[in-house]
Structure formats: C-alpha cells, structure tokens
Amino acid sequence: MRHLLTIILFFVSIGSFAQRNVEGSVRDLDQALVERDTTFLKDLLHDELSYGHSNGWVETKAELLQHLFNGKLVYKKIESKLLTRNNADSVTIVRAESNIKYVLDGKEGELKLLVMQVWVLNKNGWQLLSRQSTKIN
C-alpha cells in the first residue's frame, strides 16, 4: 500500500509541475521570438504548428523559423499578461494579452493583441501546437 501511495503522489507531482511549467513555456516562447533563437524554438514548437497572426497570416513551424532567421519578421519586444488557462489531460489552452513591437518586411509596427495558444505535453515537454491573435484597441 505504501508503494502505491508513493507512485500516486509521484504522478500527481509530475502533473502539477507540468501544469505550472506551461506558463514558463509561454514566457520562454516570447523570449525566444525576441531573441530569434531558432534552435530553442525548434524544440518549443510542435511539428504541426499553426501560428496565426492578427492580420490573417498563418505560418507553419518551418515558415516561422525561416522568417525569424532571415529577418522577414523581427520581434523587438513582447510583453504578455496571462489571462486564463484551461487544462484537459495533456492539452492546455492559454489566453493572454500581449503588447508587441515588431518589424515586418522592414516596416516597424506596434500591436496590442489578445492571443490564444494551444500547448500539448509530450515527451519533449510543452510544445506550442496552435496560436491565433486578434487586435484590440
């Protein structure tokens, strides 16, 4: 009985850690985008990523990494405030309000966005599967 309780507590603590860690992954994503850390992003982004922007532009993982690498899109600053988090097994939906300064095709801009991200937990840790944003005033 003691071993069963130890095993249960172990898995509860892992699940609890994983849920807390998704918020760290959200912060890591913002930082990696600003730093254009494509090596780190390769692990943080799911292979089936759908990265939707507020203007309707949708990128795959490969496109996002390439656009960051070649400078088509440069994030100068991302400040995000987490609003809600909903969990279902190994999937977490995060909603945040973000202030973003960026350069797209050489043109600077600034946006205030509501962002929804879908994160999945797998053997690689939390990975971003989907993101969609909309402009707010």
C-alpha positions in Angstrom: 0.0 0.0 0.0 2.8 2.4 0.8 4.4 1.8 -2.7 1.0 2.5 -4.3 0.7 5.8 -2.4 4.2 6.8 -3.4 3.5 6.1 -7.1 0.3 8.1 -7.0 2.0 11.1 -5.3 4.8 10.9 -7.8 2.4 11.2 -10.8 0.3 13.9 -9.1 3.5 15.9 -8.6 4.6 15.4 -12.2 1.2 16.6 -13.4 1.3 19.6 -11.1 4.8 20.5 -12.3 3.8 20.2 -15.9 0.8 22.5 -15.5 3.0 25.1 -13.8 5.6 24.7 -16.4 3.3 25.7 -19.3 3.4 29.3 -18.0 7.2 29.1 -18.2 6.9 27.8 -21.7 4.7 30.8 -22.7 7.4 33.2 -21.3 10.2 31.1 -23.0 8.3 31.5 -26.3 8.1 35.3 -26.0 11.8 35.5 -25.2 12.9 33.1 -27.9 10.9 35.0 -30.5 12.5 38.3 -29.5 16.0 36.7 -29.4 15.3 34.9 -32.7 16.5 31.7 -31.0 15.5 29.3 -33.8 17.4 26.5 -32.1 15.4 26.7 -28.9 12.2 27.3 -30.9 12.7 24.0 -32.8 12.1 22.2 -29.5 9.3 24.5 -28.2 7.2 24.5 -31.4 5.2 21.4 -32.4 5.9 20.0 -35.8 2.3 20.6 -36.8 2.3 24.2 -35.7 -0.3 26.6 -37.0 0.8 30.2 -36.0 -1.9 32.7 -36.8 -1.4 36.4 -36.8 -4.0 39.1 -36.3 -3.8 40.1 -40.0 -4.9 36.6 -41.1 -1.3 35.4 -42.0 -0.8 31.8 -40.9 2.7 30.2 -40.6 3.9 26.7 -40.3 6.8 25.8 -38.0 9.2 25.8 -40.9 7.9 29.2 -42.2 8.0 30.8 -38.7 11.6 29.7 -38.1 12.7 30.8 -41.6 11.0 34.2 -41.3 12.7 34.8 -38.0 16.1 33.6 -39.3 16.1 35.7 -42.4 14.7 38.8 -40.7 11.4 39.0 -42.6 9.7 39.2 -39.1 11.7 40.6 -36.2 10.0 40.9 -32.7 11.6 43.8 -30.9 9.6 43.4 -27.7 6.8 41.1 -26.5 5.1 41.7 -23.1 2.4 39.2 -22.3 0.0 39.0 -19.4 -1.7 35.7 -18.9 -5.4 36.0 -18.6 -6.7 32.4 -18.4 -5.5 28.8 -18.6 -7.7 25.8 -19.3 -6.4 22.2 -18.9 -7.6 19.0 -20.4 -5.2 16.0 -20.0 -2.1 16.8 -21.9 -3.5 19.9 -23.6 -3.6 23.4 -22.2 -5.2 26.5 -23.7 -3.7 29.8 -22.7 -5.2 33.2 -23.3 -3.1 36.3 -22.9 -3.0 40.0 -23.6 0.2 41.0 -25.4 1.9 44.2 -26.4 4.2 43.6 -29.3 6.8 45.8 -31.1 7.9 44.3 -34.4 9.5 44.8 -37.8 7.8 43.1 -40.8 9.4 43.4 -44.2 11.4 46.4 -42.9 8.4 48.3 -41.5 8.1 48.9 -37.8 4.8 48.4 -36.0 3.2 48.0 -32.6 0.2 45.9 -31.7 -1.9 45.2 -28.6 -3.3 41.7 -29.0 -5.5 39.1 -27.5 -3.7 35.8 -28.1 -4.9 32.2 -27.7 -2.3 29.4 -27.6 -2.8 25.7 -27.6 0.0 23.8 -25.9 0.4 20.0 -25.8 2.5 18.0 -23.4 4.6 15.2 -24.9 7.9 13.5 -24.4 9.6 16.8 -25.4 7.8 18.8 -22.7 5.3 21.6 -23.6 5.1 22.4 -27.3 3.0 25.1 -29.0 0.6 23.5 -31.4 -1.5 26.5 -32.3 -1.7 30.2 -31.9 -4.2 32.8 -33.0 -4.3 36.5 -32.2 -6.7 39.4 -32.7 -6.0 43.2 -32.4 -7.5 45.1 -29.6 -7.6 48.9 -29.0 
